[in-house]
Amino acid sequence: MSGPVFDIKSLISEEAQVPPRRNLSTEAADALRDLILLEKLAPGTPVPERDVAAGLGISRTPLKEALRILENEGLIEYGPTRRPRVANPSIEELSQYISVLGALEALAGETACKLATDEEIIAIGAINSRLLGLPRAVTDLEFFRLDMEFHGAIVTAARNAPLGQTHRQYNARLWRARFMSSRQSDRRANTLAEHCAIVEALSARDSRRTANALRNHLKSTIRNISRICESSESQDSVST
């Protein structure tokens, strides 16, 4: 097959190009991750290594490492010919991963109630206050990153290294799914309300209520992702 599958350079702004002073593989993975989250690289899209490397201003060696990072996160997969493409997991796969992530975050919340310092709990509440105070014009990506900072702070406050490592692995695989859920305008109000319930329970150091609030928060993510997938399938059937 001759020529690029798509014009990768048109998707990558000059700001997204990898600065030479930083880790090339990590920066390339960050740039591609954002393109995948924003669906500028849609699920199932081939990722031609030569064109992507040229678009990012790097060689193919660090790009291959960046693709391995994203493969470990479940964002990139390889077909039978070992050519990379954007992963397109099924709703069943996503639901299974989110169920596990919900259990991990529930455990983190329960443990944080016992081990977190008052300062850490105040800091978690402050992150939520920043979310509540974001302007209406905030970008989906800005909101999502702060949302993930909130969840990460709770896991960190649990002071459990194996739990933190496992949570990072599962959360990485669900990065795009959680972003899809977060960017829905009707979902955002629910997210903030659920966060407030989590902060209230955590501030009271009520481990059972905190765990349930976090578990229910992730269950609502599953429901939202299911609605998004069903809506997408309906649109596809209408268009065909």
Summary of the structure (lengths in Angstrom):
residues: 240
radius of gyration: 19.2
end to end distance: 26.9
largest distance: 62.1
contacts: 718
relative contact order: 0.11
helix: 72%
strand: 3%
